[in-house]
């Protein structure tokens, strides 16, 4: 079980109360929820956005998708999805697709649907470990993040 060094350093710095959950390697946040036996709405996924002047982490439940038009309303302009190269350069100690929502000095916006959950799980930087904390601790760790409604349920077959 591993946690990205920058994330571990940040969580230690803020004295976060969390535990790590190990699971079989997965390729998506929905697979991660299933492999971990965690409700999909409690697994946070992170989408890196470029807002022209800065990067922004959109944090939402794994069973939902980002609505860029809703983010435009929240932010005042429409962001674009960051490229894989941008993700690699900013999260150099994480696997692609296993980006944590905090610990890298980037601003974040958390979807209101995630804030309704009693517990939150998020990628620890690889595809086989999750950080778990209760809602209050997640809110404390994400202190300073914006909040808004910018997602909608995914149609899962």
C-alpha positions in Angstrom: 0.0 0.0 0.0 1.5 3.3 -1.1 0.7 7.0 -0.8 2.3 9.6 -2.9 5.2 11.4 -1.0 3.8 14.9 -1.6 0.3 13.8 -0.4 1.7 12.1 2.7 3.8 15.2 3.5 0.7 17.4 3.2 -1.5 15.1 5.3 1.1 14.9 8.0 1.6 18.7 7.9 -2.1 19.3 8.6 -2.3 16.4 11.0 -5.0 14.7 9.0 -6.9 11.8 10.5 -7.1 9.2 7.8 -6.5 5.6 6.9 -5.4 3.8 3.8 -7.6 1.2 2.0 -5.8 -1.2 -0.3 -7.6 -2.7 -3.3 -6.9 -4.6 -6.5 -5.4 -2.3 -9.2 -8.1 -0.6 -11.2 -8.4 1.7 -14.2 -11.2 4.0 -13.2 -12.8 5.6 -10.2 -15.9 3.5 -10.6 -13.8 0.3 -10.7 -12.0 1.5 -7.6 -15.3 1.9 -5.8 -16.3 -1.6 -6.7 -12.9 -3.2 -5.9 -12.9 -1.4 -2.5 -16.5 -2.3 -1.7 -17.2 1.4 -1.2 -20.3 3.2 -2.5 -19.3 5.1 -5.7 -20.7 8.3 -4.5 -18.2 8.3 -1.6 -15.1 7.9 -3.9 -13.9 11.3 -5.0 -12.4 11.6 -8.5 -10.3 14.6 -9.5 -10.4 16.3 -12.9 -7.6 18.8 -13.6 -8.8 21.9 -15.4 -6.9 24.8 -17.0 -8.7 28.1 -16.4 -6.3 30.1 -18.6 -4.5 31.8 -15.7 -4.2 28.8 -13.3 -5.0 25.1 -12.8 -8.0 24.0 -10.8 -8.9 20.6 -9.4 -12.6 19.7 -9.8 -13.4 17.1 -7.1 -16.6 15.1 -7.5 -18.1 11.7 -6.7 -16.9 8.9 -9.0 -20.5 8.2 -10.2 -20.9 11.7 -11.6 -19.4 13.7 -14.5 -18.2 17.2 -14.8 -20.5 19.6 -16.5 -18.2 22.3 -18.0 -21.1 24.6 -18.6 -22.0 24.5 -14.9 -18.4 25.2 -14.0 -18.5 28.2 -16.3 -21.4 29.5 -14.2 -19.4 28.9 -11.0 -16.1 30.3 -12.3 -17.2 33.0 -14.7 -15.5 31.4 -17.7 -15.3 28.0 -19.3 -12.2 26.0 -18.3 -10.6 23.3 -20.5 -9.5 19.8 -19.5 -5.8 19.7 -18.8 -3.7 17.5 -21.0 -2.0 14.3 -19.9 1.4 16.1 -20.1 0.1 18.8 -17.8 -1.1 16.2 -15.3 2.2 14.4 -15.3 4.2 17.6 -14.7 2.0 18.7 -11.8 1.6 15.3 -10.2 5.0 13.8 -10.8 4.8 11.3 -7.9 1.4 10.0 -8.9 0.2 7.6 -11.6 -1.9 9.1 -14.3 -5.6 8.8 -13.3 -4.8 8.5 -9.6 -4.6 12.2 -8.7 -5.5 13.2 -5.1 -7.6 16.3 -4.5 -5.1 18.0 -2.2 -1.5 18.4 -1.2 -0.1 19.9 -4.5 -0.7 23.6 -3.9 -3.5 23.8 -6.4 -6.9 25.5 -5.9 -9.9 23.1 -5.9 -13.6 23.2 -6.2 -15.6 20.5 -4.5 -19.0 19.4 -5.9 -21.8 19.7 -3.4 -22.8 16.1 -4.0 -19.5 14.9 -2.4 -20.0 17.1 0.6 -23.2 15.2 1.4 -21.4 11.9 2.0 -20.6 10.7 5.6 -17.2 9.4 4.4 -14.9 10.3 1.5 -12.3 8.1 -0.2 -9.8 9.4 -2.7 -6.8 8.2 -4.7 -3.5 8.0 -2.8 -1.5 8.5 -5.9 -1.5 5.0 -7.4 -4.2 2.7 -8.7 -4.3 0.3 -5.7 -4.7 2.6 -2.6 -7.3 5.0 -1.3 -7.2 7.6 1.4 -10.3 7.4 3.7 -11.5 10.1 6.0 -14.9 11.2 7.4 -16.7 14.1 5.9 -15.6 16.6 8.6 -12.0 15.7 8.2 -12.2 15.9 4.4 -13.7 19.4 4.7 -10.9 20.4 7.1 -8.2 19.1 4.8 -9.9 20.8 1.8 -10.3 24.1 3.7 -10.1 27.0 1.3 -11.6 25.0 -1.6 -14.6 26.5 -3.4 -17.9 24.6 -3.4 -20.5 24.4 -6.1 -22.9 22.2 -8.2 -21.1 21.3 -11.4 -21.7 17.6 -11.9 -24.5 15.4 -13.0 -25.0 11.6 -12.6 -23.4 9.4 -15.2 -25.6 6.9 -17.0 -24.2 3.6 -15.9 -25.3 0.5 -17.8 
